[in-house]
Amino acid sequence: MEFSEKVDAMKRAVKADGISAKFNALKEAVKAGNAPPMNKDVRLIVERIIAQEAGRVWCQNCGKELTDPKSIALGIGPECRKPLLKKKVKA
Ligand SMILES: [Zn+2]
């Protein structure tokens, strides 16, 4: 599973299991730097969710963080957009 899929799966699981309050407490602890020891993968996922909530965005295609407003709006970076644009011109 891709990292971004794991992040989405975690978000769905938190909602479905009704553990959002517990998960929010964990997020706050991670933000404050006093989180309990946890699985490294889980920690990375929690950190990514915190970053997403802060408005940071990653390319849906390659997973690189996006920084320019156009890419953020589209959810895809310039290098990954190029092949898509070529396709559009041909069609
Ligand atoms: Zn990309």
PDB file of the backbone (N, CA, C, O) and the ligand in Angstrom, with CONECT records:
HET     ZN  A 101       1
ATOM      1  N   MET A   1       0.848  -1.190   0.000  1.00  0.00           N
ATOM      2  CA  MET A   1       0.000   0.000   0.000  1.00  0.00           C
ATOM      3  C   MET A   1       0.887   1.245   0.000  1.00  0.00           C
ATOM      4  O   MET A   1       1.871   1.314   0.736  1.00  0.00           O
ATOM      5  N   GLU A   2       0.536   2.212  -0.819  1.00  0.00           N
ATOM      6  CA  GLU A   2       1.264   3.480  -0.851  1.00  0.00           C
ATOM      7  C   GLU A   2       1.062   4.223   0.463  1.00  0.00           C
ATOM      8  O   GLU A   2       0.062   4.038   1.156  1.00  0.00           O
ATOM      9  N   PHE A   3       2.035   5.068   0.788  1.00  0.00           N
ATOM     10  CA  PHE A   3       1.942   5.816   2.044  1.00  0.00           C
ATOM     11  C   PHE A   3       0.659   6.653   2.101  1.00  0.00           C
ATOM     12  O   PHE A   3      -0.024   6.685   3.125  1.00  0.00           O
ATOM     13  N   SER A   4       0.337   7.332   0.989  1.00  0.00           N
ATOM     14  CA  SER A   4      -0.861   8.193   0.979  1.00  0.00           C
ATOM     15  C   SER A   4      -2.133   7.359   1.192  1.00  0.00           C
ATOM     16  O   SER A   4      -3.102   7.835   1.783  1.00  0.00           O
ATOM     17  N   GLU A   5      -2.117   6.106   0.702  1.00  0.00           N
ATOM     18  CA  GLU A   5      -3.281   5.230   0.908  1.00  0.00           C
ATOM     19  C   GLU A   5      -3.398   4.841   2.379  1.00  0.00           C
ATOM     20  O   GLU A   5      -4.496   4.736   2.927  1.00  0.00           O
ATOM     21  N   LYS A   6      -2.220   4.626   3.014  1.00  0.00           N
ATOM     22  CA  LYS A   6      -2.229   4.296   4.440  1.00  0.00           C
ATOM     23  C   LYS A   6      -2.794   5.450   5.255  1.00  0.00           C
ATOM     24  O   LYS A   6      -3.546   5.253   6.210  1.00  0.00           O
ATOM     25  N   VAL A   7      -2.405   6.685   4.845  1.00  0.00           N
ATOM     26  CA  VAL A   7      -2.899   7.875   5.545  1.00  0.00           C
ATOM     27  C   VAL A   7      -4.424   7.944   5.428  1.00  0.00           C
ATOM     28  O   VAL A   7      -5.118   8.179   6.417  1.00  0.00           O
ATOM     29  N   ASP A   8      -4.941   7.738   4.206  1.00  0.00           N
ATOM     30  CA  ASP A   8      -6.392   7.777   3.992  1.00  0.00           C
ATOM     31  C   ASP A   8      -7.093   6.658   4.755  1.00  0.00           C
ATOM     32  O   ASP A   8      -8.171   6.866   5.312  1.00  0.00           O
ATOM     33  N   ALA A   9      -6.483   5.469   4.783  1.00  0.00           N
ATOM     34  CA  ALA A   9      -7.069   4.330   5.483  1.00  0.00           C
ATOM     35  C   ALA A   9      -7.173   4.634   6.979  1.00  0.00           C
ATOM     36  O   ALA A   9      -8.162   4.294   7.628  1.00  0.00           O
ATOM     37  N   MET A  10      -6.137   5.279   7.511  1.00  0.00           N
ATOM     38  CA  MET A  10      -6.144   5.644   8.933  1.00  0.00           C
ATOM     39  C   MET A  10      -7.270   6.625   9.218  1.00  0.00           C
ATOM     40  O   MET A  10      -7.982   6.483  10.212  1.00  0.00           O
ATOM     41  N   LYS A  11      -7.437   7.634   8.339  1.00  0.00           N
ATOM     42  CA  LYS A  11      -8.502   8.625   8.537  1.00  0.00           C
ATOM     43  C   LYS A  11      -9.874   7.943   8.542  1.00  0.00           C
ATOM     44  O   LYS A  11     -10.733   8.256   9.367  1.00  0.00           O
ATOM     45  N   ARG A  12     -10.063   7.000   7.599  1.00  0.00           N
ATOM     46  CA  ARG A  12     -11.344   6.291   7.528  1.00  0.00           C
ATOM     47  C   ARG A  12     -11.555   5.442   8.780  1.00  0.00           C
ATOM     48  O   ARG A  12     -12.650   5.415   9.341  1.00  0.00           O
ATOM     49  N   ALA A  13     -10.506   4.752   9.213  1.00  0.00           N
ATOM     50  CA  ALA A  13     -10.602   3.871  10.377  1.00  0.00           C
ATOM     51  C   ALA A  13     -10.963   4.667  11.621  1.00  0.00           C
ATOM     52  O   ALA A  13     -11.781   4.227  12.429  1.00  0.00           O
ATOM     53  N   VAL A  14     -10.359   5.830  11.776  1.00  0.00           N
ATOM     54  CA  VAL A  14     -10.622   6.667  12.951  1.00  0.00           C
ATOM     55  C   VAL A  14     -12.092   7.065  12.978  1.00  0.00           C
ATOM     56  O   VAL A  14     -12.736   7.027  14.027  1.00  0.00           O
ATOM     57  N   LYS A  15     -12.619   7.449  11.813  1.00  0.00           N
ATOM     58  CA  LYS A  15     -14.029   7.839  11.724  1.00  0.00           C
ATOM     59  C   LYS A  15     -14.938   6.649  12.007  1.00  0.00           C
ATOM     60  O   LYS A  15     -15.879   6.746  12.795  1.00  0.00           O
ATOM     61  N   ALA A  16     -14.647   5.527  11.356  1.00  0.00           N
ATOM     62  CA  ALA A  16     -15.509   4.352  11.430  1.00  0.00           C
ATOM     63  C   ALA A  16     -15.545   3.776  12.845  1.00  0.00           C
ATOM     64  O   ALA A  16     -16.598   3.339  13.309  1.00  0.00           O
ATOM     65  N   ASP A  17     -14.419   3.773  13.520  1.00  0.00           N
ATOM     66  CA  ASP A  17     -14.368   3.165  14.846  1.00  0.00           C
ATOM     67  C   ASP A  17     -14.818   4.110  15.952  1.00  0.00           C
ATOM     68  O   ASP A  17     -14.887   3.718  17.117  1.00  0.00           O
ATOM     69  N   GLY A  18     -15.125   5.354  15.590  1.00  0.00           N
ATOM     70  CA  GLY A  18     -15.564   6.307  16.599  1.00  0.00           C
ATOM     71  C   GLY A  18     -14.511   6.609  17.640  1.00  0.00           C
ATOM     72  O   GLY A  18     -14.836   6.894  18.792  1.00  0.00           O
ATOM     73  N   ILE A  19     -13.242   6.550  17.242  1.00  0.00           N
ATOM     74  CA  ILE A  19     -12.166   6.838  18.193  1.00  0.00           C
ATOM     75  C   ILE A  19     -11.532   8.195  17.903  1.00  0.00           C
ATOM     76  O   ILE A  19     -10.374   8.432  18.247  1.00  0.00           O
ATOM     77  N   SER A  20     -12.305   9.097  17.260  1.00  0.00           N
ATOM     78  CA  SER A  20     -11.710  10.384  16.880  1.00  0.00           C
ATOM     79  C   SER A  20     -11.201  11.177  18.084  1.00  0.00           C
ATOM     80  O   SER A  20     -10.177  11.856  17.994  1.00  0.00           O
ATOM     81  N   ALA A  21     -11.918  11.092  19.216  1.00  0.00           N
ATOM     82  CA  ALA A  21     -11.474  11.852  20.394  1.00  0.00           C
ATOM     83  C   ALA A  21     -10.113  11.340  20.866  1.00  0.00           C
ATOM     84  O   ALA A  21      -9.216  12.115  21.197  1.00  0.00           O
ATOM     85  N   LYS A  22      -9.988  10.005  20.886  1.00  0.00           N
ATOM     86  CA  LYS A  22      -8.721   9.382  21.298  1.00  0.00           C
ATOM     87  C   LYS A  22      -7.619   9.736  20.302  1.00  0.00           C
ATOM     88  O   LYS A  22      -6.483  10.023  20.681  1.00  0.00           O
ATOM     89  N   PHE A  23      -7.984   9.708  19.009  1.00  0.00           N
ATOM     90  CA  PHE A  23      -7.008  10.014  17.968  1.00  0.00           C
ATOM     91  C   PHE A  23      -6.588  11.483  18.041  1.00  0.00           C
ATOM     92  O   PHE A  23      -5.415  11.807  17.850  1.00  0.00           O
ATOM     93  N   ASN A  24      -7.549  12.370  18.318  1.00  0.00           N
ATOM     94  CA  ASN A  24      -7.215  13.794  18.447  1.00  0.00           C
ATOM     95  C   ASN A  24      -6.261  14.023  19.614  1.00  0.00           C
ATOM     96  O   ASN A  24      -5.355  14.852  19.528  1.00  0.00           O
ATOM     97  N   ALA A  25      -6.466  13.291  20.699  1.00  0.00           N
ATOM     98  CA  ALA A  25      -5.582  13.412  21.862  1.00  0.00           C
ATOM     99  C   ALA A  25      -4.168  12.977  21.477  1.00  0.00           C
ATOM    100  O   ALA A  25      -3.180  13.589  21.883  1.00  0.00           O
ATOM    101  N   LEU A  26      -4.097  11.906  20.686  1.00  0.00           N
ATOM    102  CA  LEU A  26      -2.800  11.412  20.223  1.00  0.00           C
ATOM    103  C   LEU A  26      -2.122  12.453  19.328  1.00  0.00           C
ATOM    104  O   LEU A  26      -0.921  12.699  19.445  1.00  0.00           O
ATOM    105  N   LYS A  27      -2.908  13.061  18.434  1.00  0.00           N
ATOM    106  CA  LYS A  27      -2.376  14.110  17.540  1.00  0.00           C
ATOM    107  C   LYS A  27      -1.824  15.274  18.348  1.00  0.00           C
ATOM    108  O   LYS A  27      -0.735  15.777  18.071  1.00  0.00           O
ATOM    109  N   GLU A  28      -2.590  15.697  19.355  1.00  0.00           N
ATOM    110  CA  GLU A  28      -2.145  16.822  20.192  1.00  0.00           C
ATOM    111  C   GLU A  28      -0.844  16.467  20.904  1.00  0.00           C
ATOM    112  O   GLU A  28       0.050  17.303  21.036  1.00  0.00           O
ATOM    113  N   ALA A  29      -0.747  15.219  21.363  1.00  0.00           N
ATOM    114  CA  ALA A  29       0.459  14.777  22.063  1.00  0.00           C
ATOM    115  C   ALA A  29       1.665  14.788  21.115  1.00  0.00           C
ATOM    116  O   ALA A  29       2.767  15.180  21.498  1.00  0.00           O
ATOM    117  N   VAL A  30       1.433  14.347  19.865  1.00  0.00           N
ATOM    118  CA  VAL A  30       2.519  14.356  18.878  1.00  0.00           C
ATOM    119  C   VAL A  30       2.950  15.797  18.599  1.00  0.00           C
ATOM    120  O   VAL A  30       4.141  16.097  18.522  1.00  0.00           O
ATOM    121  N   LYS A  31       1.954  16.688  18.447  1.00  0.00           N
ATOM    122  CA  LYS A  31       2.255  18.102  18.188  1.00  0.00           C
ATOM    123  C   LYS A  31       3.056  18.702  19.337  1.00  0.00           C
ATOM    124  O   LYS A  31       3.982  19.485  19.124  1.00  0.00           O
ATOM    125  N   ALA A  32       2.685  18.324  20.556  1.00  0.00           N
ATOM    126  CA  ALA A  32       3.337  18.885  21.743  1.00  0.00           C
ATOM    127  C   ALA A  32       4.681  18.214  22.017  1.00  0.00           C
ATOM    128  O   ALA A  32       5.456  18.665  22.862  1.00  0.00           O
ATOM    129  N   GLY A  33       4.942  17.127  21.286  1.00  0.00           N
ATOM    130  CA  GLY A  33       6.227  16.438  21.469  1.00  0.00           C
ATOM    131  C   GLY A  33       6.265  15.540  22.689  1.00  0.00           C
ATOM    132  O   GLY A  33       7.347  15.171  23.146  1.00  0.00           O
ATOM    133  N   ASN A  34       5.103  15.178  23.231  1.00  0.00           N
ATOM    134  CA  ASN A  34       5.102  14.266  24.381  1.00  0.00           C
ATOM    135  C   ASN A  34       4.229  13.036  24.143  1.00  0.00           C
ATOM    136  O   ASN A  34       3.575  12.534  25.057  1.00  0.00           O
ATOM    137  N   ALA A  35       4.233  12.560  22.896  1.00  0.00           N
ATOM    138  CA  ALA A  35       3.449  11.381  22.549  1.00  0.00           C
ATOM    139  C   ALA A  35       4.071  10.133  23.175  1.00  0.00           C
ATOM    140  O   ALA A  35       5.287  10.054  23.345  1.00  0.00           O
ATOM    141  N   PRO A  36       3.226   9.162  23.515  1.00  0.00           N
ATOM    142  CA  PRO A  36       3.756   7.902  24.031  1.00  0.00           C
ATOM    143  C   PRO A  36       4.500   7.165  22.922  1.00  0.00           C
ATOM    144  O   PRO A  36       4.289   7.458  21.745  1.00  0.00           O
ATOM    145  N   PRO A  37       5.365   6.218  23.273  1.00  0.00           N
ATOM    146  CA  PRO A  37       6.062   5.463  22.228  1.00  0.00           C
ATOM    147  C   PRO A  37       5.037   4.772  21.345  1.00  0.00           C
ATOM    148  O   PRO A  37       4.062   4.206  21.840  1.00  0.00           O
ATOM    149  N   MET A  38       5.261   4.820  20.035  1.00  0.00           N
ATOM    150  CA  MET A  38       4.323   4.145  19.126  1.00  0.00           C
ATOM    151  C   MET A  38       5.073   3.626  17.907  1.00  0.00           C
ATOM    152  O   MET A  38       6.209   4.009  17.624  1.00  0.00           O
ATOM    153  N   ASN A  39       4.391   2.749  17.211  1.00  0.00           N
ATOM    154  CA  ASN A  39       4.908   2.181  15.961  1.00  0.00           C
ATOM    155  C   ASN A  39       5.349   3.322  15.038  1.00  0.00           C
ATOM    156  O   ASN A  39       4.639   4.315  14.881  1.00  0.00           O
ATOM    157  N   LYS A  40       6.529   3.167  14.432  1.00  0.00           N
ATOM    158  CA  LYS A  40       7.113   4.220  13.596  1.00  0.00           C
ATOM    159  C   LYS A  40       6.199   4.588  12.419  1.00  0.00           C
ATOM    160  O   LYS A  40       6.054   5.764  12.086  1.00  0.00           O
ATOM    161  N   ASP A  41       5.584   3.575  11.794  1.00  0.00           N
ATOM    162  CA  ASP A  41       4.687   3.823  10.657  1.00  0.00           C
ATOM    163  C   ASP A  41       3.479   4.632  11.107  1.00  0.00           C
ATOM    164  O   ASP A  41       3.048   5.564  10.428  1.00  0.00           O
ATOM    165  N   VAL A  42       2.937   4.255  12.274  1.00  0.00           N
ATOM    166  CA  VAL A  42       1.765   4.959  12.794  1.00  0.00           C
ATOM    167  C   VAL A  42       2.139   6.410  13.052  1.00  0.00           C
ATOM    168  O   VAL A  42       1.371   7.322  12.745  1.00  0.00           O
ATOM    169  N   ARG A  43       3.328   6.620  13.621  1.00  0.00           N
ATOM    170  CA  ARG A  43       3.772   7.980  13.923  1.00  0.00           C
ATOM    171  C   ARG A  43       3.882   8.818  12.644  1.00  0.00           C
ATOM    172  O   ARG A  43       3.457   9.972  12.612  1.00  0.00           O
ATOM    173  N   LEU A  44       4.457   8.225  11.591  1.00  0.00           N
ATOM    174  CA  LEU A  44       4.599   8.937  10.313  1.00  0.00           C
ATOM    175  C   LEU A  44       3.228   9.319   9.756  1.00  0.00           C
ATOM    176  O   LEU A  44       3.041  10.410   9.217  1.00  0.00           O
ATOM    177  N   ILE A  45       2.274   8.392   9.898  1.00  0.00           N
ATOM    178  CA  ILE A  45       0.919   8.646   9.394  1.00  0.00           C
ATOM    179  C   ILE A  45       0.272   9.774  10.193  1.00  0.00           C
ATOM    180  O   ILE A  45      -0.350  10.672   9.623  1.00  0.00           O
ATOM    181  N   VAL A  46       0.421   9.722  11.515  1.00  0.00           N
ATOM    182  CA  VAL A  46      -0.157  10.771  12.369  1.00  0.00           C
ATOM    183  C   VAL A  46       0.472  12.117  12.015  1.00  0.00           C
ATOM    184  O   VAL A  46      -0.224  13.128  11.916  1.00  0.00           O
ATOM    185  N   GLU A  47       1.797  12.125  11.824  1.00  0.00           N
ATOM    186  CA  GLU A  47       2.488  13.375  11.462  1.00  0.00           C
ATOM    187  C   GLU A  47       1.994  13.907  10.121  1.00  0.00           C
ATOM    188  O   GLU A  47       1.852  15.117   9.942  1.00  0.00           O
ATOM    189  N   ARG A  48       1.730  12.991   9.167  1.00  0.00           N
ATOM    190  CA  ARG A  48       1.233  13.426   7.866  1.00  0.00           C
ATOM    191  C   ARG A  48      -0.167  14.020   7.985  1.00  0.00           C
ATOM    192  O   ARG A  48      -0.475  15.023   7.340  1.00  0.00           O
ATOM    193  N   ILE A  49      -1.007  13.410   8.799  1.00  0.00           N
ATOM    194  CA  ILE A  49      -2.370  13.915   8.979  1.00  0.00           C
ATOM    195  C   ILE A  49      -2.318  15.310   9.617  1.00  0.00           C
ATOM    196  O   ILE A  49      -3.076  16.199   9.231  1.00  0.00           O
ATOM    197  N   ILE A  50      -1.427  15.495  10.587  1.00  0.00           N
ATOM    198  CA  ILE A  50      -1.265  16.812  11.224  1.00  0.00           C
ATOM    199  C   ILE A  50      -0.844  17.841  10.163  1.00  0.00           C
ATOM    200  O   ILE A  50      -1.370  18.954  10.125  1.00  0.00           O
ATOM    201  N   ALA A  51       0.106  17.457   9.306  1.00  0.00           N
ATOM    202  CA  ALA A  51       0.604  18.365   8.270  1.00  0.00           C
ATOM    203  C   ALA A  51      -0.499  18.696   7.266  1.00  0.00           C
ATOM    204  O   ALA A  51      -0.615  19.836   6.818  1.00  0.00           O
ATOM    205  N   GLN A  52      -1.306  17.694   6.917  1.00  0.00           N
ATOM    206  CA  GLN A  52      -2.419  17.935   5.973  1.00  0.00           C
ATOM    207  C   GLN A  52      -3.415  18.903   6.579  1.00  0.00           C
ATOM    208  O   GLN A  52      -3.934  19.783   5.891  1.00  0.00           O
ATOM    209  N   GLU A  53      -3.681  18.743   7.856  1.00  0.00           N
ATOM    210  CA  GLU A  53      -4.641  19.630   8.526  1.00  0.00           C
ATOM    211  C   GLU A  53      -4.090  21.053   8.611  1.00  0.00           C
ATOM    212  O   GLU A  53      -4.849  22.017   8.711  1.00  0.00           O
ATOM    213  N   ALA A  54      -2.770  21.174   8.569  1.00  0.00           N
ATOM    214  CA  ALA A  54      -2.146  22.500   8.593  1.00  0.00           C
ATOM    215  C   ALA A  54      -2.117  23.109   7.190  1.00  0.00           C
ATOM    216  O   ALA A  54      -1.611  24.215   7.001  1.00  0.00           O
ATOM    217  N   GLY A  55      -2.657  22.387   6.210  1.00  0.00           N
ATOM    218  CA  GLY A  55      -2.780  22.921   4.866  1.00  0.00           C
ATOM    219  C   GLY A  55      -1.690  22.479   3.898  1.00  0.00           C
ATOM    220  O   GLY A  55      -1.663  22.921   2.749  1.00  0.00           O
ATOM    221  N   ARG A  56      -0.788  21.606   4.357  1.00  0.00           N
ATOM    222  CA  ARG A  56       0.249  21.125   3.441  1.00  0.00           C
ATOM    223  C   ARG A  56      -0.344  20.048   2.538  1.00  0.00           C
ATOM    224  O   ARG A  56      -1.220  19.288   2.952  1.00  0.00           O
ATOM    225  N   VAL A  57       0.148  19.991   1.293  1.00  0.00           N
ATOM    226  CA  VAL A  57      -0.437  19.115   0.280  1.00  0.00           C
ATOM    227  C   VAL A  57       0.669  18.335  -0.426  1.00  0.00           C
ATOM    228  O   VAL A  57       1.753  18.867  -0.666  1.00  0.00           O
ATOM    229  N   TRP A  58       0.394  17.081  -0.755  1.00  0.00           N
ATOM    230  CA  TRP A  58       1.353  16.247  -1.466  1.00  0.00           C
ATOM    231  C   TRP A  58       0.780  15.808  -2.806  1.00  0.00           C
ATOM    232  O   TRP A  58      -0.426  15.603  -2.940  1.00  0.00           O
ATOM    233  N   CYS A  59       1.648  15.666  -3.786  1.00  0.00           N
ATOM    234  CA  CYS A  59       1.226  15.260  -5.131  1.00  0.00           C
ATOM    235  C   CYS A  59       0.506  13.912  -5.075  1.00  0.00           C
ATOM    236  O   CYS A  59       0.993  12.951  -4.479  1.00  0.00           O
ATOM    237  N   GLN A  60      -0.666  13.867  -5.711  1.00  0.00           N
ATOM    238  CA  GLN A  60      -1.459  12.625  -5.723  1.00  0.00           C
ATOM    239  C   GLN A  60      -0.788  11.560  -6.572  1.00  0.00           C
ATOM    240  O   GLN A  60      -1.073  10.371  -6.431  1.00  0.00           O
ATOM    241  N   ASN A  61       0.099  11.989  -7.448  1.00  0.00           N
ATOM    242  CA  ASN A  61       0.735  11.038  -8.352  1.00  0.00           C
ATOM    243  C   ASN A  61       2.041  10.486  -7.790  1.00  0.00           C
ATOM    244  O   ASN A  61       2.237   9.271  -7.761  1.00  0.00           O
ATOM    245  N   CYS A  62       2.942  11.376  -7.339  1.00  0.00           N
ATOM    246  CA  CYS A  62       4.264  10.899  -6.931  1.00  0.00           C
ATOM    247  C   CYS A  62       4.542  11.063  -5.440  1.00  0.00           C
ATOM    248  O   CYS A  62       5.542  10.548  -4.939  1.00  0.00           O
ATOM    249  N   GLY A  63       3.673  11.771  -4.729  1.00  0.00           N
ATOM    250  CA  GLY A  63       3.844  11.889  -3.282  1.00  0.00           C
ATOM    251  C   GLY A  63       4.802  12.975  -2.823  1.00  0.00           C
ATOM    252  O   GLY A  63       5.093  13.089  -1.632  1.00  0.00           O
ATOM    253  N   LYS A  64       5.307  13.794  -3.787  1.00  0.00           N
ATOM    254  CA  LYS A  64       6.190  14.905  -3.406  1.00  0.00           C
ATOM    255  C   LYS A  64       5.364  16.047  -2.832  1.00  0.00           C
ATOM    256  O   LYS A  64       4.240  16.286  -3.274  1.00  0.00           O
ATOM    257  N   GLU A  65       5.916  16.755  -1.847  1.00  0.00           N
ATOM    258  CA  GLU A  65       5.154  17.862  -1.281  1.00  0.00           C
ATOM    259  C   GLU A  65       5.026  18.985  -2.304  1.00  0.00           C
ATOM    260  O   GLU A  65       5.983  19.313  -3.006  1.00  0.00           O
ATOM    261  N   LEU A  66       3.828  19.572  -2.381  1.00  0.00           N
ATOM    262  CA  LEU A  66       3.563  20.650  -3.333  1.00  0.00           C
ATOM    263  C   LEU A  66       3.680  21.985  -2.627  1.00  0.00           C
ATOM    264  O   LEU A  66       3.236  22.132  -1.488  1.00  0.00           O
ATOM    265  N   THR A  67       4.280  22.967  -3.303  1.00  0.00           N
ATOM    266  CA  THR A  67       4.493  24.265  -2.671  1.00  0.00           C
ATOM    267  C   THR A  67       3.868  25.422  -3.455  1.00  0.00           C
ATOM    268  O   THR A  67       3.521  26.443  -2.862  1.00  0.00           O
ATOM    269  N   ASP A  68       3.718  25.281  -4.777  1.00  0.00           N
ATOM    270  CA  ASP A  68       3.159  26.438  -5.505  1.00  0.00           C
ATOM    271  C   ASP A  68       1.633  26.350  -5.533  1.00  0.00           C
ATOM    272  O   ASP A  68       1.069  25.258  -5.590  1.00  0.00           O
ATOM    273  N   PRO A  69       0.962  27.523  -5.490  1.00  0.00           N
ATOM    274  CA  PRO A  69      -0.503  27.572  -5.346  1.00  0.00           C
ATOM    275  C   PRO A  69      -1.246  26.782  -6.430  1.00  0.00           C
ATOM    276  O   PRO A  69      -2.259  26.143  -6.144  1.00  0.00           O
ATOM    277  N   LYS A  70      -0.752  26.821  -7.665  1.00  0.00           N
ATOM    278  CA  LYS A  70      -1.444  26.117  -8.751  1.00  0.00           C
ATOM    279  C   LYS A  70      -1.435  24.610  -8.515  1.00  0.00           C
ATOM    280  O   LYS A  70      -2.460  23.942  -8.651  1.00  0.00           O
ATOM    281  N   SER A  71      -0.251  24.082  -8.155  1.00  0.00           N
ATOM    282  CA  SER A  71      -0.127  22.646  -7.897  1.00  0.00           C
ATOM    283  C   SER A  71      -0.982  22.243  -6.709  1.00  0.00           C
ATOM    284  O   SER A  71      -1.622  21.192  -6.729  1.00  0.00           O
ATOM    285  N   ILE A  72      -0.995  23.072  -5.678  1.00  0.00           N
ATOM    286  CA  ILE A  72      -1.775  22.767  -4.478  1.00  0.00           C
ATOM    287  C   ILE A  72      -3.260  22.708  -4.847  1.00  0.00           C
ATOM    288  O   ILE A  72      -3.981  21.817  -4.399  1.00  0.00           O
ATOM    289  N   ALA A  73      -3.709  23.658  -5.663  1.00  0.00           N
ATOM    290  CA  ALA A  73      -5.114  23.692  -6.067  1.00  0.00           C
ATOM    291  C   ALA A  73      -5.482  22.445  -6.869  1.00  0.00           C
ATOM    292  O   ALA A  73      -6.589  21.922  -6.748  1.00  0.00           O
ATOM    293  N   LEU A  74      -4.542  21.976  -7.688  1.00  0.00           N
ATOM    294  CA  LEU A  74      -4.814  20.819  -8.546  1.00  0.00           C
ATOM    295  C   LEU A  74      -4.525  19.499  -7.831  1.00  0.00           C
ATOM    296  O   LEU A  74      -5.060  18.456  -8.207  1.00  0.00           O
ATOM    297  N   GLY A  75      -3.690  19.546  -6.813  1.00  0.00           N
ATOM    298  CA  GLY A  75      -3.324  18.329  -6.088  1.00  0.00           C
ATOM    299  C   GLY A  75      -2.300  17.491  -6.823  1.00  0.00           C
ATOM    300  O   GLY A  75      -2.110  16.314  -6.518  1.00  0.00           O
ATOM    301  N   ILE A  76      -1.638  18.106  -7.799  1.00  0.00           N
ATOM    302  CA  ILE A  76      -0.635  17.372  -8.591  1.00  0.00           C
ATOM    303  C   ILE A  76       0.483  18.332  -8.996  1.00  0.00           C
ATOM    304  O   ILE A  76       0.225  19.485  -9.341  1.00  0.00           O
ATOM    305  N   GLY A  77       1.725  17.849  -8.953  1.00  0.00           N
ATOM    306  CA  GLY A  77       2.879  18.702  -9.222  1.00  0.00           C
ATOM    307  C   GLY A  77       3.116  18.945 -10.699  1.00  0.00           C
ATOM    308  O   GLY A  77       2.542  18.251 -11.538  1.00  0.00           O
ATOM    309  N   PRO A  78       3.961  19.930 -11.035  1.00  0.00           N
ATOM    310  CA  PRO A  78       4.202  20.303 -12.438  1.00  0.00           C
ATOM    311  C   PRO A  78       4.764  19.151 -13.279  1.00  0.00           C
ATOM    312  O   PRO A  78       4.365  18.969 -14.429  1.00  0.00           O
ATOM    313  N   GLU A  79       5.692  18.372 -12.702  1.00  0.00           N
ATOM    314  CA  GLU A  79       6.285  17.276 -13.492  1.00  0.00           C
ATOM    315  C   GLU A  79       5.257  16.201 -13.809  1.00  0.00           C
ATOM    316  O   GLU A  79       5.290  15.597 -14.880  1.00  0.00           O
ATOM    317  N   CYS A  80       4.353  15.969 -12.881  1.00  0.00           N
ATOM    318  CA  CYS A  80       3.325  14.946 -13.094  1.00  0.00           C
ATOM    319  C   CYS A  80       2.204  15.458 -13.985  1.00  0.00           C
ATOM    320  O   CYS A  80       1.469  14.671 -14.581  1.00  0.00           O
ATOM    321  N   ARG A  81       2.072  16.802 -14.075  1.00  0.00           N
ATOM    322  CA  ARG A  81       1.020  17.366 -14.938  1.00  0.00           C
ATOM    323  C   ARG A  81       1.403  17.281 -16.407  1.00  0.00           C
ATOM    324  O   ARG A  81       0.540  17.122 -17.270  1.00  0.00           O
ATOM    325  N   LYS A  82       2.715  17.387 -16.695  1.00  0.00           N
ATOM    326  CA  LYS A  82       3.190  17.428 -18.083  1.00  0.00           C
ATOM    327  C   LYS A  82       2.615  16.312 -18.960  1.00  0.00           C
ATOM    328  O   LYS A  82       2.037  16.602 -20.007  1.00  0.00           O
ATOM    329  N   PRO A  83       2.759  15.043 -18.559  1.00  0.00           N
ATOM    330  CA  PRO A  83       2.219  13.970 -19.419  1.00  0.00           C
ATOM    331  C   PRO A  83       0.721  14.094 -19.613  1.00  0.00           C
ATOM    332  O   PRO A  83       0.204  13.749 -20.675  1.00  0.00           O
ATOM    333  N   LEU A  84       0.007  14.586 -18.592  1.00  0.00           N
ATOM    334  CA  LEU A  84      -1.450  14.746 -18.703  1.00  0.00           C
ATOM    335  C   LEU A  84      -1.788  15.822 -19.723  1.00  0.00           C
ATOM    336  O   LEU A  84      -2.728  15.676 -20.505  1.00  0.00           O
ATOM    337  N   LEU A  85      -1.008  16.917 -19.710  1.00  0.00           N
ATOM    338  CA  LEU A  85      -1.249  18.008 -20.649  1.00  0.00           C
ATOM    339  C   LEU A  85      -1.048  17.536 -22.079  1.00  0.00           C
ATOM    340  O   LEU A  85      -1.837  17.866 -22.964  1.00  0.00           O
ATOM    341  N   LYS A  86       0.015  16.761 -22.306  1.00  0.00           N
ATOM    342  CA  LYS A  86       0.297  16.247 -23.650  1.00  0.00           C
ATOM    343  C   LYS A  86      -0.881  15.443 -24.174  1.00  0.00           C
ATOM    344  O   LYS A  86      -1.268  15.563 -25.336  1.00  0.00           O
ATOM    345  N   LYS A  87      -1.451  14.608 -23.281  1.00  0.00           N
ATOM    346  CA  LYS A  87      -2.588  13.785 -23.660  1.00  0.00           C
ATOM    347  C   LYS A  87      -3.753  14.664 -24.105  1.00  0.00           C
ATOM    348  O   LYS A  87      -4.418  14.388 -25.103  1.00  0.00           O
ATOM    349  N   LYS A  88      -3.982  15.736 -23.333  1.00  0.00           N
ATOM    350  CA  LYS A  88      -5.112  16.626 -23.629  1.00  0.00           C
ATOM    351  C   LYS A  88      -4.945  17.250 -25.011  1.00  0.00           C
ATOM    352  O   LYS A  88      -5.918  17.363 -25.756  1.00  0.00           O
ATOM    353  N   VAL A  89      -3.715  17.661 -25.370  1.00  0.00           N
ATOM    354  CA  VAL A  89      -3.464  18.317 -26.643  1.00  0.00           C
ATOM    355  C   VAL A  89      -3.770  17.361 -27.804  1.00  0.00           C
ATOM    356  O   VAL A  89      -4.342  17.759 -28.819  1.00  0.00           O
ATOM    357  N   LYS A  90      -3.381  16.107 -27.633  1.00  0.00           N
ATOM    358  CA  LYS A  90      -3.611  15.101 -28.684  1.00  0.00           C
ATOM    359  C   LYS A  90      -5.091  14.827 -28.911  1.00  0.00           C
ATOM    360  O   LYS A  90      -5.537  14.637 -30.043  1.00  0.00           O
ATOM    361  N   ALA A  91      -5.846  14.810 -27.811  1.00  0.00           N
ATOM    362  CA  ALA A  91      -7.259  14.402 -27.887  1.00  0.00           C
ATOM    363  C   ALA A  91      -8.109  15.407 -28.653  1.00  0.00           C
ATOM    364  O   ALA A  91      -9.314  15.208 -28.804  1.00  0.00           O
TER     365      ALA A  91
HETATM  366 ZN    ZN A 101       4.092  14.458  -8.668  1.00  0.00          ZN2+
END
